[in-house]
Amino acid sequence: MLHLLLSMALANPDLHNLETDYPEQYERRWNLSPYPNRIGQLHFVGSDLISPDWIPLYLERYHQKGESTDVRRALLYLMHRCDPNLHPSILRSYESESVELRATIVELTLPNRFDASLFNLSSRDSSESVQRELLLAISSNPDLPIKPIRNALQSKDVDVLQAAIRAIHWREAVELIPDLIEQLNHPSTFIQLKALYALSKLDRAEAKRQVKRRRFDQSTDHHVSHLAKGLMQD
């Protein structure tokens, strides 16, 4: 193990300096294991770990790929806590990573800043996990284009559809109101509810018209009928 650490450190001056100046901390961080949180996700614990100075070591562990996906995911979160901007090499490796890691890279990057390459790659990614994270990012980051929302509305995954509808609402994408109205035809009353609620926030008059046309106040779904009756009482 020591030989492996030394060879990697010599290939990276930052690692070499860390290994030389702080040998005990270096080896401890290299061998440290993350702990599961209440929902079973692994995270590294300890405020002393949070320092940009140690990113070279965490990055080396991440790129070695000798760790499990869950540990590498925990390393992504740790590096993000050290510096909100993930290292460029992580973004460059996006296409070669697992679905779980691709979704996490999108989650930790796009809500905070627009990276054109990552945005384009994730927009073409067919993974539902990645699509959900991309839509959440579009919802919260006004710098991101809204084009992927329309494509996501064709998904058969309810969670992706819900995220797309929420993105239309939060971004106030009135140009997508016709697409939103189309979701009122969805066989899932859950999607009908989310679409009607979003529509009511963007165009209340149109939402009332759709309630009358589709008789949502008579829906067998309590939540849909309750929302519809509330709209009709205005």
Backbone bond lengths (Angstrom), bond angles and torsions (degrees), N, CA, C in turn:
res aa  C-N    CA-C-N  psi(-1)  N-CA   C-N-CA  omega(-1)  CA-C   N-CA-C  phi
1 M - - - 1.461 - - 1.526 110.89 -
2 L 1.347 116.26 -44.49 1.461 119.33 -179.24 1.528 110.93 -62.46
3 H 1.344 115.97 -38.36 1.469 119.86 178.75 1.529 110.51 -63.73
4 L 1.337 116.46 -41.40 1.462 121.03 178.89 1.520 110.60 -63.49
5 L 1.333 116.98 -45.83 1.466 120.54 -179.87 1.529 110.52 -62.14
6 L 1.322 116.49 -41.14 1.460 119.71 -178.64 1.525 111.31 -65.68
7 S 1.348 117.50 -43.31 1.460 120.23 -178.78 1.516 111.10 -63.44
8 M 1.343 117.57 -38.32 1.468 120.62 178.30 1.518 110.35 -69.69
9 A 1.303 117.19 -39.95 1.460 121.00 -178.84 1.520 110.84 -63.45
10 L 1.353 116.55 -40.17 1.453 119.81 179.85 1.524 111.25 -66.26
11 A 1.325 117.68 -28.77 1.462 121.33 179.15 1.525 111.89 -78.12
12 N 1.319 116.46 -13.55 1.461 121.82 -178.34 1.523 107.78 -134.54
13 P 1.330 118.29 109.46 1.470 120.55 -176.78 1.525 113.33 -57.01
14 D 1.332 117.51 -36.90 1.468 119.58 179.23 1.523 110.76 -63.76
15 L 1.322 116.13 -42.68 1.464 119.69 176.58 1.523 110.84 -63.69
16 H 1.325 116.53 -41.94 1.464 120.65 -179.73 1.526 111.25 -60.42
17 N 1.323 116.32 -42.16 1.464 119.89 179.46 1.527 111.24 -65.27
18 L 1.323 116.35 -40.45 1.464 119.78 178.64 1.527 110.58 -64.81
19 E 1.321 115.94 -43.50 1.464 120.52 -178.80 1.525 111.19 -65.76
20 T 1.343 116.16 -36.29 1.458 120.66 -178.48 1.525 111.74 -75.27
21 D 1.328 116.22 -43.25 1.470 120.42 -173.74 1.528 112.90 -83.15
22 Y 1.345 115.92 -30.53 1.474 119.14 -175.88 1.534 109.92 -135.26
23 P 1.327 117.52 64.03 1.476 119.83 -172.77 1.526 114.57 -59.36
24 E 1.328 117.46 -40.97 1.468 119.39 -177.86 1.531 110.85 -69.65
25 Q 1.337 116.76 -44.70 1.464 119.70 178.89 1.523 110.70 -65.47
26 Y 1.323 115.54 -35.52 1.457 120.57 -179.66 1.529 110.62 -61.05
27 E 1.326 115.62 -51.93 1.464 118.42 -177.17 1.522 111.04 -68.94
28 R 1.336 117.33 -35.98 1.474 119.75 177.88 1.524 110.17 -60.67
29 R 1.332 117.88 -46.28 1.462 120.94 -178.34 1.530 111.88 -68.21
30 W 1.331 115.19 -32.36 1.472 117.27 179.37 1.531 111.42 -67.59
31 N 1.322 116.61 -35.13 1.463 121.40 -175.90 1.528 113.61 -98.12
32 L 1.320 117.26 -1.82 1.458 120.77 -175.63 1.529 111.14 -67.40
33 S 1.315 115.88 139.11 1.466 121.98 178.29 1.524 110.17 -106.55
34 P 1.321 117.42 144.59 1.470 120.79 176.27 1.528 110.92 -79.24
35 Y 1.323 115.76 163.26 1.458 121.78 -179.96 1.526 109.83 -115.36
36 P 1.344 116.97 147.35 1.475 119.12 177.58 1.525 111.34 -73.79
37 N 1.343 115.74 140.51 1.464 119.09 174.06 1.528 109.44 -87.52
38 R 1.330 117.81 -167.64 1.466 121.10 -174.11 1.520 113.24 -63.70
39 I 1.351 117.62 -24.30 1.462 119.52 179.72 1.530 111.74 -105.06
40 G 1.325 115.54 12.32 1.453 119.87 173.17 1.513 116.18 90.10
41 Q 1.325 119.09 -0.14 1.459 121.21 177.96 1.526 109.78 -80.84
42 L 1.328 115.18 138.83 1.453 119.92 -178.64 1.527 111.31 -80.59
43 H 1.337 115.58 136.56 1.463 121.77 175.86 1.521 109.02 -143.22
44 F 1.329 115.89 145.08 1.454 120.43 173.98 1.521 108.94 -79.71
45 V 1.324 115.57 134.84 1.460 121.63 -173.53 1.525 109.35 -114.38
46 G 1.345 115.27 133.31 1.459 120.02 176.37 1.508 111.65 134.93
47 S 1.329 116.49 117.84 1.467 120.13 -178.46 1.520 111.92 -64.18
48 D 1.340 117.06 -24.35 1.467 119.73 179.85 1.528 112.13 -69.28
49 L 1.341 116.93 -14.98 1.464 120.46 179.22 1.524 112.08 -79.16
50 I 1.346 115.93 -19.19 1.464 120.69 -171.80 1.522 110.18 -86.68
51 S 1.316 115.50 93.20 1.460 121.39 178.59 1.524 108.56 -157.85
52 P 1.327 117.15 130.23 1.476 119.60 176.79 1.519 112.86 -57.91
53 D 1.340 116.64 -24.66 1.456 120.11 -178.48 1.526 112.23 -61.53
54 W 1.342 116.32 -26.78 1.456 119.93 -175.75 1.531 112.74 -97.30
55 I 1.314 117.96 3.32 1.466 120.16 178.76 1.531 112.21 -58.30
56 P 1.349 120.09 -39.86 1.476 118.35 179.02 1.524 113.65 -54.66
57 L 1.328 116.59 -37.50 1.460 119.21 179.04 1.526 110.63 -71.30
58 Y 1.336 116.41 -46.30 1.464 119.58 -179.86 1.528 110.65 -61.87
59 L 1.310 115.31 -38.32 1.466 120.52 -180.00 1.526 110.78 -65.69
60 E 1.333 115.54 -40.11 1.465 119.66 178.49 1.524 110.54 -63.71
61 R 1.319 116.24 -43.06 1.476 119.49 177.43 1.524 110.54 -61.22
62 Y 1.321 116.46 -42.39 1.465 120.98 -178.87 1.528 111.21 -62.20
63 H 1.317 117.16 -46.19 1.462 121.13 -175.40 1.531 112.99 -77.93
64 Q 1.321 117.99 -18.42 1.461 119.72 178.01 1.529 111.66 -63.71
65 K 1.341 116.91 -29.21 1.471 124.07 177.42 1.525 112.74 60.31
66 G 1.331 115.67 18.88 1.456 118.30 173.37 1.511 111.38 -84.42
67 E 1.339 114.74 -12.13 1.460 120.48 -179.68 1.534 110.19 -86.58
68 S 1.319 116.05 162.94 1.459 120.74 175.00 1.524 109.86 -70.36
69 T 1.317 116.06 163.59 1.466 120.33 177.32 1.517 110.89 -58.70
70 D 1.335 117.34 -40.44 1.468 120.83 -178.52 1.525 111.43 -64.77
71 V 1.312 117.16 -39.03 1.473 120.27 178.66 1.519 110.12 -69.86
72 R 1.325 117.11 -41.65 1.465 119.92 178.82 1.531 110.28 -64.41
73 R 1.317 116.61 -35.64 1.470 120.03 175.84 1.528 109.97 -63.96
74 A 1.326 116.71 -41.62 1.463 120.64 176.97 1.527 111.04 -63.12
75 L 1.320 116.88 -35.02 1.466 120.43 176.67 1.525 111.15 -65.99
76 L 1.336 117.29 -36.91 1.470 120.14 175.84 1.525 110.59 -60.41
77 Y 1.332 116.43 -46.56 1.466 119.72 179.07 1.527 111.01 -63.28
78 L 1.315 116.63 -38.63 1.467 120.06 179.59 1.529 110.56 -64.51
79 M 1.326 116.96 -45.33 1.465 119.68 179.12 1.521 111.38 -64.92
80 H 1.324 116.64 -34.94 1.468 120.54 178.61 1.519 110.92 -66.58
81 R 1.330 116.05 -34.10 1.472 119.87 176.56 1.530 111.02 -70.52
82 C 1.317 116.37 -29.26 1.468 120.51 177.25 1.523 111.39 -76.54
83 D 1.335 116.57 -36.97 1.464 122.80 -179.07 1.526 107.24 -153.65
84 P 1.349 118.46 117.86 1.470 120.96 -177.43 1.528 113.99 -57.77
85 N 1.328 117.45 -23.16 1.468 120.98 178.07 1.521 109.78 -94.18
86 L 1.322 116.23 108.01 1.455 119.72 179.32 1.527 110.28 -60.85
87 H 1.307 115.45 149.12 1.465 121.46 -178.33 1.533 110.18 -58.84
88 P 1.339 118.17 140.37 1.476 120.99 -179.69 1.526 114.02 -54.03
89 S 1.323 117.51 -31.71 1.467 119.51 -179.10 1.526 111.60 -65.79
90 I 1.327 116.79 -27.89 1.469 120.75 177.17 1.519 109.54 -68.77
91 L 1.329 116.05 -43.39 1.466 119.97 179.68 1.534 110.21 -66.42
92 R 1.327 116.72 -36.39 1.465 119.85 -179.61 1.524 112.08 -67.57
93 S 1.324 116.78 -27.07 1.466 120.43 -177.91 1.526 112.53 -88.25
94 Y 1.322 117.17 4.46 1.470 122.45 -173.19 1.526 112.70 -49.79
95 E 1.315 117.84 -51.22 1.466 121.00 -172.64 1.527 113.30 -65.74
96 S 1.315 117.29 -23.34 1.465 120.31 -177.74 1.519 112.86 -90.84
97 E 1.328 116.78 -0.57 1.462 119.84 -174.91 1.529 112.37 -93.45
98 S 1.325 115.25 167.09 1.461 121.92 177.72 1.529 110.07 -70.79
99 V 1.316 115.46 165.28 1.468 120.96 178.13 1.523 110.41 -55.98
100 E 1.339 116.95 -44.58 1.462 120.74 -177.60 1.523 111.82 -60.29
101 L 1.320 116.28 -42.15 1.463 119.74 -179.04 1.526 111.63 -74.82
102 R 1.329 117.29 -36.16 1.469 119.37 176.90 1.529 110.09 -62.25
103 A 1.316 116.76 -43.55 1.470 120.28 179.46 1.525 110.56 -63.33
104 T 1.321 117.13 -39.08 1.468 120.49 -179.64 1.523 111.13 -68.84
105 I 1.322 117.76 -38.83 1.472 120.96 177.35 1.525 109.93 -61.17
106 V 1.333 117.05 -43.28 1.470 120.40 177.39 1.525 109.90 -63.76
107 E 1.333 116.76 -45.12 1.468 122.02 -178.82 1.531 112.25 -57.82
108 L 1.330 116.44 -39.31 1.463 120.72 -174.48 1.521 113.93 -89.28
109 T 1.328 116.90 -7.41 1.470 119.50 -175.27 1.519 113.19 -113.99
110 L 1.318 117.59 -59.25 1.470 120.58 -167.83 1.526 115.37 -69.06
111 P 1.339 121.22 -28.41 1.467 117.46 176.40 1.528 113.71 -62.83
112 N 1.329 116.38 -21.67 1.464 120.49 -174.07 1.519 114.41 -105.68
113 R 1.320 117.06 -25.38 1.467 119.01 -178.10 1.526 109.76 -156.62
114 F 1.318 115.05 155.35 1.458 121.09 179.93 1.516 109.32 -92.77
115 D 1.314 115.69 111.57 1.458 121.28 172.76 1.523 105.90 -110.17
116 A 1.324 116.82 110.04 1.465 121.33 -171.34 1.526 112.14 -59.43
117 S 1.319 117.00 -43.44 1.461 120.14 -178.01 1.525 111.27 -63.87
118 L 1.336 116.50 -48.08 1.464 120.27 -179.96 1.525 111.04 -64.90
119 F 1.324 116.38 -38.79 1.467 119.79 178.81 1.527 110.59 -61.68
120 N 1.310 116.80 -44.94 1.465 120.29 -179.43 1.527 111.70 -66.36
121 L 1.323 116.51 -41.48 1.460 119.74 179.55 1.528 111.24 -65.08
122 S 1.326 116.47 -44.89 1.469 119.55 -178.36 1.525 111.26 -70.62
123 S 1.328 116.94 -28.67 1.467 120.00 177.60 1.524 111.18 -66.04
124 R 1.326 116.64 -30.08 1.468 121.19 179.78 1.528 112.41 -92.49
125 D 1.308 116.60 -4.37 1.465 121.35 -176.90 1.534 109.45 -75.23
126 S 1.320 116.75 126.22 1.468 120.58 -176.96 1.526 113.51 -83.67
127 S 1.318 117.07 -6.61 1.461 120.39 -179.43 1.528 110.68 -65.82
128 E 1.322 115.82 130.83 1.464 119.63 179.70 1.524 111.63 -66.34
129 S 1.329 116.88 -33.48 1.469 120.07 177.46 1.522 111.01 -63.51
130 V 1.319 116.42 -42.67 1.460 120.57 178.32 1.519 110.40 -67.49
131 Q 1.329 117.47 -42.08 1.460 120.80 178.42 1.524 111.31 -57.87
132 R 1.330 116.20 -43.96 1.473 119.35 179.68 1.521 111.29 -61.93
133 E 1.325 116.87 -44.76 1.467 119.42 -179.81 1.528 111.17 -66.28
134 L 1.318 117.30 -37.16 1.467 120.64 178.07 1.531 110.17 -64.29
135 L 1.313 117.46 -42.97 1.469 120.80 179.99 1.522 111.60 -66.80
136 L 1.324 116.95 -37.18 1.467 119.91 175.66 1.525 110.27 -63.61
137 A 1.326 115.88 -38.83 1.464 120.17 178.13 1.524 110.80 -65.55
138 I 1.325 116.91 -43.27 1.467 121.08 178.52 1.526 110.18 -61.75
139 S 1.321 116.41 -36.33 1.466 120.58 179.43 1.523 112.21 -61.24
140 S 1.330 115.71 -39.50 1.465 119.70 -171.91 1.526 114.50 -99.06
141 N 1.328 117.80 -17.70 1.467 120.59 -176.06 1.529 110.07 -113.36
142 P 1.325 117.97 105.22 1.468 120.19 -178.09 1.523 114.32 -67.53
143 D 1.334 117.04 -9.76 1.460 119.57 178.43 1.533 112.45 -80.70
144 L 1.313 117.15 -11.99 1.461 120.27 -178.08 1.521 110.78 -87.14
145 P 1.327 117.94 136.08 1.472 121.21 175.91 1.525 110.54 -62.24
146 I 1.330 116.47 151.99 1.467 120.71 -177.41 1.530 112.88 -96.85
147 K 1.320 117.84 2.04 1.460 120.73 -175.79 1.526 113.68 -53.19
148 P 1.347 119.97 -40.62 1.470 118.80 -178.14 1.530 113.97 -61.89
149 I 1.333 117.68 -19.17 1.463 119.08 -177.78 1.524 110.82 -61.41
150 R 1.323 116.51 -46.02 1.470 120.03 -177.30 1.530 110.87 -61.10
151 N 1.319 116.92 -41.31 1.467 119.76 177.67 1.523 111.19 -64.13
152 A 1.334 116.01 -38.76 1.470 120.20 -178.40 1.521 111.97 -66.04
153 L 1.317 117.49 -25.89 1.465 120.57 179.66 1.527 112.30 -69.19
154 Q 1.334 116.98 -9.08 1.464 121.10 175.47 1.532 111.79 -90.37
155 S 1.320 116.83 -3.61 1.460 120.85 -176.98 1.528 111.38 -68.83
156 K 1.325 114.96 151.09 1.459 121.30 175.14 1.524 111.36 -94.05
157 D 1.329 115.85 -4.05 1.464 121.16 -179.51 1.526 109.63 -86.23
158 V 1.311 117.52 122.20 1.466 122.11 -176.09 1.525 111.34 -61.92
159 D 1.329 117.03 -38.72 1.465 119.76 -179.46 1.522 111.69 -65.65
160 V 1.335 116.71 -38.20 1.464 120.42 176.86 1.526 109.82 -65.97
161 L 1.322 116.88 -44.00 1.474 120.49 178.42 1.530 111.13 -60.40
162 Q 1.323 116.20 -44.58 1.463 119.66 178.83 1.522 110.81 -60.17
163 A 1.340 116.83 -43.00 1.470 120.50 179.74 1.524 111.03 -65.20
164 A 1.342 116.77 -36.45 1.470 120.28 178.99 1.526 110.54 -67.36
165 I 1.315 116.73 -42.79 1.473 120.90 179.30 1.519 110.10 -64.16
166 R 1.330 116.26 -42.39 1.467 119.86 178.14 1.519 110.73 -62.51
167 A 1.337 117.40 -38.50 1.465 121.03 179.11 1.527 110.83 -63.48
168 I 1.329 117.55 -40.26 1.473 120.47 176.83 1.520 110.17 -59.97
169 H 1.322 116.10 -43.56 1.470 121.47 -179.45 1.529 111.11 -65.54
170 W 1.323 116.26 -54.19 1.468 119.90 -173.48 1.521 112.50 -66.87
171 R 1.330 116.65 -33.05 1.464 119.56 179.33 1.534 111.98 -88.55
172 E 1.342 115.86 -0.57 1.467 121.57 -179.71 1.534 110.19 51.38
173 A 1.318 114.85 48.22 1.469 121.66 -176.69 1.526 109.79 -83.47
174 V 1.336 115.54 76.45 1.467 120.29 -175.38 1.531 111.81 -63.60
175 E 1.323 117.18 -23.47 1.454 119.49 177.90 1.523 112.40 -67.08
176 L 1.339 116.12 -15.40 1.464 120.37 179.50 1.533 112.17 -100.99
177 I 1.326 116.88 11.17 1.472 119.29 178.35 1.529 112.04 -58.15
178 P 1.343 120.24 -42.05 1.481 118.54 176.51 1.533 112.76 -58.03
179 D 1.328 116.59 -37.36 1.467 120.58 177.33 1.531 110.39 -67.94
180 L 1.322 115.40 -35.91 1.460 120.47 178.57 1.526 110.54 -66.24
181 I 1.313 116.39 -43.04 1.473 120.99 178.58 1.526 110.21 -61.30
182 E 1.321 116.75 -36.76 1.468 120.14 178.96 1.526 111.44 -60.23
183 Q 1.338 116.44 -31.18 1.464 119.94 -179.85 1.528 112.55 -70.77
184 L 1.325 116.49 -13.96 1.468 119.36 175.48 1.527 111.14 -68.39
185 N 1.328 116.76 -14.48 1.462 121.94 176.72 1.524 112.71 -87.18
186 H 1.315 116.79 -4.98 1.462 120.09 -175.25 1.529 110.40 -62.36
187 P 1.332 117.55 140.61 1.467 119.83 -179.40 1.526 114.34 -65.60
188 S 1.328 116.98 -21.07 1.467 120.38 178.87 1.524 110.03 -82.61
189 T 1.330 117.19 122.43 1.473 119.81 177.16 1.529 110.96 -66.55
190 F 1.326 116.83 -23.68 1.467 120.18 176.52 1.527 109.63 -64.21
191 I 1.327 117.21 -45.13 1.462 121.09 178.54 1.527 109.84 -68.43
192 Q 1.330 117.98 -39.11 1.462 121.15 175.89 1.534 110.19 -57.02
193 L 1.330 115.86 -44.21 1.463 121.09 -179.81 1.521 111.26 -61.78
194 K 1.332 116.64 -48.27 1.460 120.22 -178.44 1.530 111.20 -64.02
195 A 1.330 116.30 -39.83 1.464 120.39 -179.42 1.524 110.89 -68.15
196 L 1.327 117.28 -42.55 1.466 120.73 179.88 1.531 110.64 -65.40
197 Y 1.321 116.71 -40.49 1.464 120.07 178.57 1.528 110.70 -63.07
198 A 1.340 116.61 -46.88 1.467 120.00 179.21 1.521 110.90 -61.65
199 L 1.329 116.26 -42.12 1.459 120.27 179.07 1.524 111.09 -62.35
200 S 1.319 116.80 -38.69 1.466 120.31 179.88 1.524 112.11 -64.31
201 K 1.321 116.82 -26.61 1.462 121.02 179.55 1.533 112.03 -82.99
202 L 1.335 116.00 -26.38 1.462 119.98 -177.97 1.526 112.54 -94.94
203 D 1.325 116.45 -35.84 1.475 120.90 -177.92 1.520 107.47 -153.55
204 R 1.329 115.32 88.87 1.466 120.17 -174.45 1.525 112.07 -63.27
205 A 1.334 116.91 -37.82 1.464 120.46 -179.88 1.524 110.42 -62.97
206 E 1.325 116.49 -42.02 1.467 119.85 178.38 1.522 110.99 -66.82
207 A 1.325 116.44 -37.27 1.464 119.85 177.60 1.521 110.85 -61.32
208 K 1.327 116.72 -40.67 1.472 120.50 178.01 1.526 110.55 -64.52
209 R 1.328 116.50 -40.60 1.460 119.73 178.76 1.524 110.98 -62.14
210 Q 1.310 116.29 -40.37 1.458 120.16 179.76 1.530 111.82 -68.91
211 V 1.318 116.49 -35.12 1.472 120.53 176.19 1.528 110.16 -61.43
212 K 1.332 116.79 -46.80 1.465 120.65 179.56 1.523 111.59 -64.88
213 R 1.328 114.83 -43.81 1.464 119.37 -176.76 1.526 111.43 -64.76
214 R 1.318 116.42 -40.76 1.466 121.24 -173.52 1.524 112.89 -100.51
215 R 1.353 116.36 -2.10 1.462 122.20 179.02 1.535 111.93 54.37
216 F 1.314 113.53 45.70 1.457 118.47 179.45 1.531 112.06 -64.74
217 D 1.322 117.41 -22.39 1.462 119.42 178.06 1.526 111.50 -66.54
218 Q 1.333 116.50 -14.51 1.463 121.50 178.16 1.526 111.87 -106.00
219 S 1.316 116.76 11.57 1.464 121.16 -179.27 1.526 111.27 -59.31
220 T 1.315 115.81 144.62 1.467 120.13 176.69 1.528 111.34 -74.25
221 D 1.326 116.03 -13.22 1.459 120.37 176.26 1.526 108.34 -86.63
222 H 1.326 116.11 119.92 1.469 121.15 -175.67 1.527 111.90 -58.51
223 H 1.315 117.32 -40.69 1.459 120.31 -176.38 1.532 111.07 -67.46
224 V 1.327 116.24 -41.63 1.466 120.18 178.80 1.519 110.44 -64.72
225 S 1.337 116.62 -47.85 1.472 119.90 -178.22 1.522 111.33 -65.01
226 H 1.323 117.64 -35.89 1.474 120.97 179.40 1.527 110.58 -64.97
227 L 1.335 116.11 -44.82 1.470 119.96 177.97 1.522 110.19 -64.08
228 A 1.309 116.98 -42.59 1.470 121.15 -178.07 1.533 110.78 -63.90
229 K 1.313 117.15 -43.74 1.478 120.71 -179.81 1.537 109.92 -65.48
230 G 1.322 116.81 -36.88 1.462 119.79 177.37 1.523 111.47 -63.42
231 L 1.319 117.04 -38.90 1.458 120.78 178.25 1.529 110.70 -66.62
232 M 1.312 116.41 -38.71 1.463 120.25 -177.30 1.525 112.71 -71.82
233 Q 1.317 116.54 -18.95 1.474 119.45 -178.61 1.512 112.63 -83.10
234 D 1.331 117.68 -10.60 1.484 120.52 178.76 1.529 110.65 -63.61
